[in-house]
Amino acid sequence: METVKREELKSMLDHNDAYYLINVLAPEEFYEAHIPGSYNIPVADKHFIQKVEQRIGDKDAKVVVYCANFDCTASQDAAKQLAGAGFTHVVDYEGGVQDWEEAGFPLQSGGERG
């Protein structure tokens, strides 16, 4: 499974690279804090794959998934499910919200819930 470090993700964000950033945590956690530009599609949702397909539309698009921190396995689970569903370029940002915040990078609260 391909992973991305926070500096690489920050560079992607700063340069408006073509990718979809998906926070796979519960809506309450997303609402509390998330990386700017990310969508909330919880991996625990029974329609997770279908919702990602609806949002993205192209299984060859670059998709970056993340969750809370290095100990959280939700993003790994999401990446495996997406790869199994035929998505060809899935990347896991394993550090998640906590790693992003510790670097001093901006977070947002509120916003779209799913």
N, CA and C atoms as a LAMMPS dump frame, in Angstrom:
ITEM: TIMESTEP
0
ITEM: NUMBER OF ATOMS
342
ITEM: BOX BOUNDS ff ff ff
-5.0000000000000000e+02 5.0000000000000000e+02
-5.0000000000000000e+02 5.0000000000000000e+02
-5.0000000000000000e+02 5.0000000000000000e+02
ITEM: ATOMS id mol type element x y z
1 1 1 N 0.847 -1.181 0
2 1 2 C 0 0 0
3 1 3 C 0.893 1.245 0
4 2 1 N 0.563 2.163 -0.875
5 2 2 C 1.329 3.413 -0.966
6 2 3 C 0.929 4.34 0.176
7 3 1 N 1.926 5.013 0.76
8 3 2 C 1.662 5.973 1.827
9 3 3 C 2.256 7.326 1.438
10 4 1 N 1.818 8.364 2.156
11 4 2 C 2.319 9.705 1.915
12 4 3 C 2.655 10.329 3.271
13 5 1 N 3.735 11.07 3.336
14 5 2 C 4.115 11.778 4.56
15 5 3 C 3.498 13.173 4.537
16 6 1 N 3.419 13.787 5.706
17 6 2 C 2.715 15.07 5.82
18 6 3 C 3.315 16.155 4.934
19 7 1 N 4.636 16.191 4.784
20 7 2 C 5.253 17.219 3.942
21 7 3 C 4.848 17.053 2.479
22 8 1 N 4.765 15.805 2.039
23 8 2 C 4.333 15.536 0.66
24 8 3 C 2.874 15.945 0.46
25 9 1 N 2.033 15.615 1.434
26 9 2 C 0.618 15.97 1.337
27 9 3 C 0.454 17.487 1.373
28 10 1 N 1.201 18.163 2.224
29 10 2 C 1.135 19.628 2.294
30 10 3 C 1.537 20.237 0.956
31 11 1 N 2.563 19.675 0.331
32 11 2 C 2.995 20.147 -0.981
33 11 3 C 1.899 19.938 -2.027
34 12 1 N 1.249 18.781 -1.979
35 12 2 C 0.142 18.5 -2.905
36 12 3 C -0.969 19.528 -2.713
37 13 1 N -1.281 19.827 -1.461
38 13 2 C -2.332 20.787 -1.14
39 13 3 C -1.941 22.183 -1.629
40 14 1 N -0.701 22.585 -1.364
41 14 2 C -0.229 23.92 -1.747
42 14 3 C -0.173 24.12 -3.254
43 15 1 N 0.11 23.044 -3.982
44 15 2 C 0.263 23.136 -5.434
45 15 3 C -1.001 22.75 -6.196
46 16 1 N -2.096 22.551 -5.461
47 16 2 C -3.371 22.184 -6.08
48 16 3 C -3.254 20.972 -6.994
49 17 1 N -2.465 19.994 -6.558
50 17 2 C -2.342 18.757 -7.328
51 17 3 C -3.718 18.1 -7.47
52 18 1 N -3.861 17.287 -8.494
53 18 2 C -5.129 16.606 -8.765
54 18 3 C -5.241 15.351 -7.896
55 19 1 N -6.053 15.443 -6.856
56 19 2 C -6.303 14.301 -5.987
57 19 3 C -7.558 14.573 -5.163
58 20 1 N -8.103 13.515 -4.582
59 20 2 C -9.241 13.625 -3.682
60 20 3 C -8.745 13.235 -2.295
61 21 1 N -9.015 14.072 -1.313
62 21 2 C -8.594 13.839 0.062
63 21 3 C -9.825 13.451 0.872
64 22 1 N -9.801 12.244 1.435
65 22 2 C -10.968 11.721 2.133
66 22 3 C -10.632 11.391 3.588
67 23 1 N -11.354 12.044 4.477
68 23 2 C -11.292 11.745 5.902
69 23 3 C -12.284 10.615 6.127
70 24 1 N -11.804 9.488 6.656
71 24 2 C -12.651 8.296 6.774
72 24 3 C -13.206 8.092 8.181
73 25 1 N -13.101 9.118 9.017
74 25 2 C -13.602 9.041 10.384
75 25 3 C -15.099 9.333 10.444
76 26 1 N -15.672 9.147 11.62
77 26 2 C -17.095 9.439 11.838
78 26 3 C -17.36 10.929 11.62
79 27 1 N -18.573 11.286 11.207
80 27 2 C -18.903 12.695 10.952
81 27 3 C -18.597 13.629 12.128
82 28 1 N -18.806 13.159 13.355
83 28 2 C -18.538 13.996 14.523
84 28 3 C -17.057 14.359 14.599
85 29 1 N -16.193 13.393 14.321
86 29 2 C -14.751 13.638 14.36
87 29 3 C -14.323 14.564 13.218
88 30 1 N -14.906 14.361 12.049
89 30 2 C -14.614 15.229 10.911
90 30 3 C -15.03 16.656 11.227
91 31 1 N -16.208 16.819 11.804
92 31 2 C -16.751 18.135 12.113
93 31 3 C -15.85 18.87 13.111
94 32 1 N -15.245 18.108 14.022
95 32 2 C -14.364 18.697 15.042
96 32 3 C -13.072 19.23 14.425
97 33 1 N -12.436 18.452 13.56
98 33 2 C -11.174 18.887 12.939
99 33 3 C -10.844 18.011 11.742
100 34 1 N -10.492 18.67 10.621
101 34 2 C -10.083 17.94 9.424
102 34 3 C -9.132 18.796 8.588
103 35 1 N -8.427 18.155 7.694
104 35 2 C -7.499 18.839 6.796
105 35 3 C -8.319 19.593 5.753
106 36 1 N -7.983 20.865 5.507
107 36 2 C -8.734 21.65 4.518
108 36 3 C -8.81 20.943 3.16
109 37 1 N -9.975 21.011 2.553
110 37 2 C -10.162 20.409 1.234
111 37 3 C -10.57 18.957 1.254
112 38 1 N -10.736 18.395 2.442
113 38 2 C -11.088 16.975 2.49
114 38 3 C -12.594 16.757 2.563
115 39 1 N -12.991 15.592 2.091
116 39 2 C -14.369 15.134 2.153
117 39 3 C -14.481 14.133 3.296
118 40 1 N -15.654 14.031 3.875
119 40 2 C -15.882 13.046 4.927
120 40 3 C -16.731 11.909 4.374
121 41 1 N -16.102 10.751 4.252
122 41 2 C -16.815 9.54 3.874
123 41 3 C -16.335 8.457 4.844
124 42 1 N -17.091 8.217 5.92
125 42 2 C -16.658 7.274 6.951
126 42 3 C -16.509 5.847 6.415
127 43 1 N -15.384 5.232 6.735
128 43 2 C -15.146 3.858 6.286
129 43 3 C -16.148 2.906 6.941
130 44 1 N -16.691 3.276 8.091
131 44 2 C -17.67 2.428 8.775
132 44 3 C -19.041 2.44 8.099
133 45 1 N -19.254 3.371 7.193
134 45 2 C -20.529 3.452 6.472
135 45 3 C -20.681 2.217 5.579
136 46 1 N -21.823 1.565 5.657
137 46 2 C -22.003 0.337 4.867
138 46 3 C -21.982 0.609 3.356
139 47 1 N -22.14 1.865 2.961
140 47 2 C -22.095 2.24 1.545
141 47 3 C -20.819 3.018 1.205
142 48 1 N -19.754 2.762 1.964
143 48 2 C -18.499 3.501 1.803
144 48 3 C -18.021 3.521 0.347
145 49 1 N -17.9 2.365 -0.262
146 49 2 C -17.383 2.281 -1.637
147 49 3 C -18.286 3.048 -2.604
148 50 1 N -19.589 2.849 -2.481
149 50 2 C -20.515 3.538 -3.376
150 50 3 C -20.427 5.055 -3.208
151 51 1 N -20.278 5.534 -1.986
152 51 2 C -20.189 6.973 -1.741
153 51 3 C -18.9 7.55 -2.324
154 52 1 N -17.807 6.804 -2.214
155 52 2 C -16.55 7.263 -2.82
156 52 3 C -16.695 7.283 -4.336
157 53 1 N -17.301 6.251 -4.902
158 53 2 C -17.529 6.209 -6.348
159 53 3 C -18.373 7.395 -6.806
160 54 1 N -19.423 7.731 -6.047
161 54 2 C -20.282 8.865 -6.399
162 54 3 C -19.504 10.176 -6.338
163 55 1 N -18.668 10.34 -5.323
164 55 2 C -17.922 11.576 -5.128
165 55 3 C -16.848 11.749 -6.197
166 56 1 N -16.144 10.66 -6.515
167 56 2 C -14.975 10.747 -7.394
168 56 3 C -15.311 10.438 -8.844
169 57 1 N -16.014 9.342 -9.078
170 57 2 C -16.423 8.999 -10.427
171 57 3 C -15.376 8.3 -11.273
172 58 1 N -14.109 8.471 -10.962
173 58 2 C -13.033 7.905 -11.776
174 58 3 C -12.14 7.037 -10.899
175 59 1 N -12.145 5.746 -11.131
176 59 2 C -11.353 4.831 -10.303
177 59 3 C -9.855 4.956 -10.544
178 60 1 N -9.459 5.723 -11.56
179 60 2 C -8.033 5.956 -11.802
180 60 3 C -7.545 7.272 -11.192
181 61 1 N -8.441 8.014 -10.555
182 61 2 C -8.05 9.274 -9.909
183 61 3 C -7.225 8.968 -8.657
184 62 1 N -6.371 9.904 -8.284
185 62 2 C -5.577 9.752 -7.07
186 62 3 C -6.461 10.056 -5.872
187 63 1 N -6.492 9.104 -4.929
188 63 2 C -7.306 9.227 -3.724
189 63 3 C -6.383 9.096 -2.509
190 64 1 N -6.413 10.098 -1.635
191 64 2 C -5.648 10.056 -0.39
192 64 3 C -6.646 9.913 0.757
193 65 1 N -6.468 8.88 1.565
194 65 2 C -7.338 8.651 2.714
195 65 3 C -6.553 8.893 3.994
196 66 1 N -7.259 9.381 5.022
197 66 2 C -6.603 9.574 6.319
198 66 3 C -7.617 9.445 7.436
199 67 1 N -7.098 9.23 8.647
200 67 2 C -7.966 9.145 9.822
201 67 3 C -7.378 9.989 10.945
202 68 1 N -7.31 9.475 12.17
203 68 2 C -6.956 10.295 13.329
204 68 3 C -5.454 10.425 13.566
205 69 1 N -4.725 9.296 13.517
206 69 2 C -3.308 9.295 13.865
207 69 3 C -2.663 7.979 13.429
208 70 1 N -1.386 7.822 13.763
209 70 2 C -0.662 6.621 13.356
210 70 3 C -1.255 5.346 13.957
211 71 1 N -1.916 5.439 15.115
212 71 2 C -2.494 4.259 15.753
213 71 3 C -3.851 3.871 15.175
214 72 1 N -4.477 4.781 14.47
215 72 2 C -5.784 4.547 13.871
216 72 3 C -5.618 3.692 12.602
217 73 1 N -6.421 2.663 12.475
218 73 2 C -6.314 1.779 11.304
219 73 3 C -7.424 2.019 10.272
220 74 1 N -8.286 2.999 10.515
221 74 2 C -9.408 3.239 9.613
222 74 3 C -8.95 3.579 8.201
223 75 1 N -7.886 4.367 8.063
224 75 2 C -7.427 4.735 6.722
225 75 3 C -6.818 3.537 5.997
226 76 1 N -6.144 2.667 6.737
227 76 2 C -5.616 1.448 6.118
228 76 3 C -6.758 0.576 5.624
229 77 1 N -7.784 0.429 6.449
230 77 2 C -8.964 -0.355 6.058
231 77 3 C -9.612 0.246 4.808
232 78 1 N -9.743 1.574 4.803
233 78 2 C -10.351 2.256 3.662
234 78 3 C -9.536 2.043 2.394
235 79 1 N -8.219 2.184 2.507
236 79 2 C -7.347 2.006 1.343
237 79 3 C -7.469 0.595 0.776
238 80 1 N -7.521 -0.389 1.657
239 80 2 C -7.664 -1.784 1.209
240 80 3 C -9.003 -2.004 0.516
241 81 1 N -10.067 -1.452 1.08
242 81 2 C -11.391 -1.601 0.468
243 81 3 C -11.433 -0.946 -0.91
244 82 1 N -10.868 0.253 -1.005
245 82 2 C -10.886 0.958 -2.287
246 82 3 C -10.061 0.223 -3.336
247 83 1 N -8.898 -0.253 -2.951
248 83 2 C -8.072 -1.02 -3.887
249 83 3 C -8.813 -2.278 -4.334
250 84 1 N -9.48 -2.93 -3.39
251 84 2 C -10.248 -4.127 -3.71
252 84 3 C -11.424 -3.85 -4.631
253 85 1 N -11.915 -2.608 -4.599
254 85 2 C -13.047 -2.217 -5.445
255 85 3 C -12.59 -1.7 -6.811
256 86 1 N -11.274 -1.724 -7.049
257 86 2 C -10.773 -1.344 -8.371
258 86 3 C -10.172 0.041 -8.484
259 87 1 N -10.089 0.785 -7.377
260 87 2 C -9.412 2.078 -7.427
261 87 3 C -7.922 1.824 -7.591
262 88 1 N -7.31 2.499 -8.552
263 88 2 C -5.941 2.155 -8.937
264 88 3 C -4.857 3.008 -8.284
265 89 1 N -5.218 4.146 -7.703
266 89 2 C -4.192 5.031 -7.135
267 89 3 C -4.641 5.535 -5.76
268 90 1 N -4.609 4.625 -4.777
269 90 2 C -5.02 4.949 -3.415
270 90 3 C -3.784 5.121 -2.553
271 91 1 N -3.756 6.216 -1.8
272 91 2 C -2.619 6.538 -0.944
273 91 3 C -3.132 6.757 0.478
274 92 1 N -2.398 6.232 1.46
275 92 2 C -2.781 6.366 2.863
276 92 3 C -1.878 7.392 3.547
277 93 1 N -2.484 8.435 4.114
278 93 2 C -1.742 9.365 4.97
279 93 3 C -1.922 8.857 6.388
280 94 1 N -0.973 8.051 6.832
281 94 2 C -1.091 7.325 8.093
282 94 3 C -1.093 8.228 9.329
283 95 1 N -0.447 9.385 9.26
284 95 2 C -0.352 10.259 10.428
285 95 3 C -1.657 10.928 10.789
286 96 1 N -2.492 11.161 9.8
287 96 2 C -3.814 11.719 10.024
288 96 3 C -3.844 13.097 10.661
289 97 1 N -4.971 13.392 11.265
290 97 2 C -5.231 14.707 11.837
291 97 3 C -4.169 15.084 12.877
292 98 1 N -3.818 14.147 13.739
293 98 2 C -2.863 14.448 14.808
294 98 3 C -1.493 14.838 14.249
295 99 1 N -0.981 14.087 13.294
296 99 2 C 0.316 14.371 12.689
297 99 3 C 0.3 15.721 11.971
298 100 1 N -0.779 16.003 11.282
299 100 2 C -0.953 17.262 10.551
300 100 3 C -0.915 18.442 11.529
301 101 1 N -1.666 18.294 12.619
302 101 2 C -1.746 19.359 13.624
303 101 3 C -0.396 19.561 14.322
304 102 1 N 0.303 18.47 14.63
305 102 2 C 1.601 18.567 15.302
306 102 3 C 2.63 19.292 14.45
307 103 1 N 2.459 19.26 13.139
308 103 2 C 3.375 19.96 12.236
309 103 3 C 3.043 21.455 12.164
310 104 1 N 1.93 21.84 12.771
311 104 2 C 1.513 23.239 12.721
312 104 3 C 0.746 23.598 11.466
313 105 1 N 0.33 22.584 10.706
314 105 2 C -0.436 22.829 9.49
315 105 3 C -1.887 23.125 9.866
316 106 1 N -2.601 23.876 9.027
317 106 2 C -3.959 24.289 9.387
318 106 3 C -4.976 23.156 9.352
319 107 1 N -5.924 23.25 10.258
320 107 2 C -7.071 22.344 10.286
321 107 3 C -8.333 23.202 10.185
322 108 1 N -9.41 22.559 9.763
323 108 2 C -10.71 23.222 9.721
324 108 3 C -11.647 22.463 10.645
325 109 1 N -12.69 23.144 11.07
326 109 2 C -13.755 22.474 11.8
327 109 3 C -15.064 22.805 11.103
328 110 1 N -16.098 22.046 11.44
329 110 2 C -17.382 22.252 10.782
330 110 3 C -17.358 21.713 9.365
331 111 1 N -18.243 22.23 8.545
332 111 2 C -18.245 21.846 7.136
333 111 3 C -19.131 20.666 6.819
334 112 1 N -18.94 20.191 5.601
335 112 2 C -19.745 19.101 5.061
336 112 3 C -19.624 17.858 5.918
337 113 1 N -20.742 17.208 6.168
338 113 2 C -20.744 16.024 7.035
339 113 3 C -20.98 14.744 6.263
340 114 1 N -20.373 14.582 5.124
341 114 2 C -20.534 13.289 4.479
342 114 3 C -20.694 13.335 3.007
